[in-house]
């Protein structure tokens, strides 16, 4: 259900940003509406909402029935975003780093996506990111995790966090702060209604047809999600918030609401039995909101029943909240997020029966190399996370064949998902794993040819570091546990304490270290560190 436009007095609008606060905005271009949230971020990272706005659009109707966005719809979006841009100027939000505009499935799946994005940029100067499912799941987790941690009934149990959007349904399984599973299913409230209308289903049969489609998807979710009892369901989204406001009159959005599933089911049935005109007239909601309300509530009911729940929690957090939290964070690729990526990579490696002690050790060595050679590689911290994931997964292709395992690893990684990593991130992870041995990157190689120059250089640097890390555990005994790096006589010297004979590792470097030398301009030499002087 759409957020209502906030009534903000002129005195609430900052006339001049202080040295400790900055105004920012996020815009969510969704299936049925374009929503904007304006906030103020203080020096300590806290976020103070200032204003929210919502305008209805037909993006989902176009994409989910025609496969492309009509010109009239594009111009309607341009008009909305122009008006938003004017308001941003009044708030002093004029720099690109002060605003983030994202679009989800209705734009991402449109065949004319690029022309739509270009038209908006030319007309408004706003650059829209068509974010993929992994990015949506990551931002959703960022927003909802603090509430789950502080709710006693949720902190100990596994929690399914779900949002039924216009085009898709997000499913996250969270336990004790860890994301156990994340996936996006093409079950959306607007997609569902539009598909049935496209097939001209008789009006009286629409509710039952919806139930049938929803239940098929939920059966798939139940089979895929590695759930255990006890389990709870946490629902996000405007439609379920609307239901909570009707069924729990004293609910305040700063807390979780608890809904009885059978009570929600009765309310959902009453919504599905009525016409959109009736819903608009009684509840004073927009026509797009009235159209998505019934299918969305039905989906939440069937999800709760699928996991044998007689209650579900409702959270007021939305995608824009997560985006604002991300803008307020000093480092969006923080330690907690890195932990989630690592956990997801380990789960994937175990699925393919990888050599876990070797993979974990190589990943640790690669991380140490990345940290010690910061001045050499000059990459961003997020690249260190991608290197770590590549190191964990660099040999999963062995389950297919030991011959060309590096190529098999690339294929398996590209065909998989890691929590929070976009398709572009996964391509980099796959390529770094592919180049942990064998030939150096070539412009003709599959996947590598898709990269721009900056990405190609990053892959070569990370793969060079990974080759050194794998050589340091050539014995697969994890005997190299510590080292220090320094430059001497045109070489990178890695001093290793506690290992008397490094000839095996040096031979591996001589055989497989050419990529490092090519990209960094220095060969690598292993040297035994001088043992400490005995105490006399």
KAWO-V9701 format. One record per residue. RES is the residue in one letter. NEAR is the number of other C-alpha atoms within 10 Angstrom. Layout:
# KAWO-V9701
res:RES near:NEAR
res:RES near:NEAR
This chain:
# KAWO-V9701
res:X near:21
res:X near:21
res:X near:16
res:X near:13
res:X near:14
res:X near:12
res:X near:10
res:X near:11
res:X near:7
res:X near:8
res:X near:7
res:X near:10
res:X near:15
res:X near:16
res:X near:11
res:X near:11
res:X near:13
res:X near:11
res:X near:8
res:X near:10
res:X near:18
res:X near:19
res:X near:25
res:X near:27
res:X near:26
res:X near:23
res:X near:25
res:X near:21
res:X near:25
res:X near:22
res:X near:29
res:X near:26
res:X near:24
res:X near:24
res:X near:24
res:X near:24
res:X near:23
res:X near:24
res:X near:20
res:X near:23
res:X near:21
res:X near:16
res:X near:13
res:X near:11
res:X near:16
res:X near:14
res:X near:21
res:X near:14
res:X near:16
res:X near:19
res:X near:18
res:X near:20
res:X near:18
res:X near:20
res:X near:20
res:X near:19
res:X near:20
res:X near:21
res:X near:26
res:X near:29
res:X near:25
res:X near:19
res:X near:25
res:X near:25
res:X near:15
res:X near:13
res:X near:16
res:X near:20
res:X near:25
res:X near:17
res:X near:10
res:X near:10
res:X near:16
res:X near:18
res:X near:15
res:X near:17
res:X near:22
res:X near:20
res:X near:15
res:X near:18
res:X near:25
res:X near:17
res:X near:11
res:X near:20
res:X near:17
res:X near:13
res:X near:13
res:X near:19
res:X near:11
res:X near:12
res:X near:22
res:X near:17
res:X near:20
res:X near:15
res:X near:9
res:X near:11
res:X near:10
res:X near:15
res:X near:20
res:X near:20
res:X near:21
res:X near:21
res:X near:20
res:X near:22
res:X near:24
res:X near:28
res:X near:28
res:X near:17
res:X near:18
res:X near:20
res:X near:14
res:X near:15
res:X near:16
res:X near:13
res:X near:13
res:X near:22
res:X near:18
res:X near:15
res:X near:17
res:X near:21
res:X near:15
res:X near:11
res:X near:13
res:X near:18
res:X near:14
res:X near:21
res:X near:17
res:X near:19
res:X near:16
res:X near:20
res:X near:17
res:X near:20
res:X near:23
res:X near:20
res:X near:17
res:X near:21
res:X near:23
res:X near:22
res:X near:21
res:X near:25
res:X near:25
res:X near:21
res:X near:21
res:X near:20
res:X near:19
res:X near:11
res:X near:17
res:X near:23
res:X near:15
res:X near:10
res:X near:12
res:X near:10
res:X near:13
res:X near:22
res:X near:17
res:X near:15
res:X near:16
res:X near:23
res:X near:27
res:X near:28
res:X near:25
res:X near:24
res:X near:27
res:X near:29
res:X near:26
res:X near:32
res:X near:24
res:X near:22
res:X near:21
res:X near:23
res:X near:20
res:X near:24
res:X near:22
res:X near:24
res:X near:20
res:X near:15
res:X near:17
res:X near:18
res:X near:24
res:X near:21
res:X near:19
res:X near:25
res:X near:19
res:X near:19
res:X near:16
res:X near:16
res:X near:22
res:X near:26
res:X near:28
res:X near:27
res:X near:24
res:X near:22
res:X near:21
res:X near:20
res:X near:14
res:X near:17
res:X near:14
res:X near:11
res:X near:8
res:X near:10
res:X near:12
res:X near:10
res:X near:11
res:X near:9
res:X near:10
res:X near:17
res:X near:17
res:X near:11
res:X near:15
res:X near:19
res:X near:15
res:X near:12
res:X near:13
res:X near:23
res:X near:18
res:X near:10
res:X near:18
res:X near:22
res:X near:14
res:X near:11
res:X near:18
res:X near:13
res:X near:9
res:X near:12
res:X near:16
res:X near:10
res:X near:18
res:X near:10
res:X near:10
res:X near:11
res:X near:19
res:X near:23
res:X near:24
res:X near:23
res:X near:27
res:X near:24
res:X near:21
res:X near:23
res:X near:24
res:X near:24
res:X near:22
res:X near:17
res:X near:19
res:X near:24
res:X near:14
res:X near:13
res:X near:17
res:X near:13
res:X near:9
res:X near:10
res:X near:15
res:X near:12
res:X near:14
res:X near:10
res:X near:14
res:X near:20
res:X near:21
res:X near:18
res:X near:18
res:X near:14
res:X near:19
res:X near:15
res:X near:14
res:X near:21
res:X near:18
res:X near:13
res:X near:17
res:X near:21
res:X near:16
res:X near:11
res:X near:21
res:X near:21
res:X near:13
res:X near:11
res:X near:13
res:X near:20
res:X near:13
res:X near:12
res:X near:19
res:X near:16
res:X near:13
res:X near:8
res:X near:11
res:X near:10
res:X near:17
res:X near:17
res:X near:15
res:X near:22
res:X near:21
res:X near:22
res:X near:23
res:X near:25
res:X near:24
res:X near:25
res:X near:28
res:X near:28
res:X near:24
res:X near:25
res:X near:26
res:X near:28
res:X near:23
res:X near:20
res:X near:24
res:X near:21
res:X near:18
res:X near:14
res:X near:19
res:X near:12
res:X near:18
res:X near:15
res:X near:19
res:X near:23
res:X near:21
res:X near:23
res:X near:24
res:X near:21
res:X near:24
res:X near:16
res:X near:24
res:X near:24
res:X near:21
res:X near:21
res:X near:25
res:X near:27
res:X near:19
res:X near:17
res:X near:21
res:X near:20
res:X near:15
res:X near:11
res:X near:11
res:X near:16
res:X near:16
res:X near:13
res:X near:11
res:X near:13
res:X near:19
res:X near:20
res:X near:14
res:X near:19
res:X near:22
res:X near:21
res:X near:18
res:X near:21
res:X near:23
res:X near:20
res:X near:15
res:X near:20
res:X near:21
res:X near:13
res:X near:11
res:X near:18
res:X near:14
res:X near:20
res:X near:16
res:X near:16
res:X near:13
res:X near:20
res:X near:25
res:X near:19
res:X near:23
res:X near:29
res:X near:25
res:X near:17
res:X near:26
res:X near:28
res:X near:20
res:X near:19
res:X near:20
res:X near:25
res:X near:13
res:X near:15
res:X near:17
res:X near:13
res:X near:9
res:X near:10
res:X near:17
res:X near:12
res:X near:16
res:X near:10
res:X near:14
res:X near:15
res:X near:20
res:X near:21
res:X near:23
res:X near:23
res:X near:27
res:X near:29
res:X near:27
res:X near:31
res:X near:32
res:X near:28
res:X near:32
res:X near:34
res:X near:27
res:X near:29
res:X near:26
res:X near:19
res:X near:14
res:X near:13
res:X near:13
res:X near:12
res:X near:10
res:X near:14
res:X near:21
res:X near:25
res:X near:22
res:X near:23
res:X near:28
res:X near:27
res:X near:18
res:X near:17
res:X near:26
res:X near:19
res:X near:12
res:X near:12
res:X near:18
res:X near:24
res:X near:24
res:X near:26
res:X near:19
res:X near:18
res:X near:19
res:X near:14
res:X near:15
res:X near:22
res:X near:22
res:X near:28
res:X near:28
res:X near:30
res:X near:29
res:X near:33
res:X near:33
res:X near:28
res:X near:24
res:X near:29
res:X near:22
res:X near:15
res:X near:11
res:X near:17
res:X near:20
res:X near:10
res:X near:11
res:X near:9
res:X near:11
res:X near:10
res:X near:14
res:X near:19
res:X near:13
res:X near:14
res:X near:15
res:X near:9
res:X near:10
res:X near:8
res:X near:14
res:X near:18
res:X near:16
res:X near:20
res:X near:26
res:X near:22
res:X near:24
res:X near:30
res:X near:30
res:X near:26
res:X near:27
res:X near:31
res:X near:27
res:X near:27
res:X near:25
res:X near:26
res:X near:22
res:X near:28
res:X near:21
res:X near:20
res:X near:15
res:X near:16
res:X near:10
res:X near:15
res:X near:13
res:X near:21
res:X near:14
res:X near:13
res:X near:20
res:X near:14
res:X near:17
res:X near:11
res:X near:12
res:X near:9
res:X near:7
res:X near:10
res:X near:15
res:X near:19
res:X near:20
res:X near:20
res:X near:17
res:X near:21
res:X near:17
res:X near:14
res:X near:14
res:X near:10
res:X near:10
res:X near:15
res:X near:11
res:X near:13
res:X near:21
res:X near:20
res:X near:14
res:X near:18
res:X near:23
res:X near:14
res:X near:13
res:X near:20
res:X near:23
res:X near:20
res:X near:24
res:X near:23
res:X near:14
res:X near:14
res:X near:16
res:X near:16
res:X near:13
res:X near:17
res:X near:17
res:X near:21
res:X near:17
res:X near:20
res:X near:18
res:X near:16
res:X near:15
res:X near:10
res:X near:9
res:X near:7
res:X near:6
res:X near:5
res:X near:4
res:X near:3
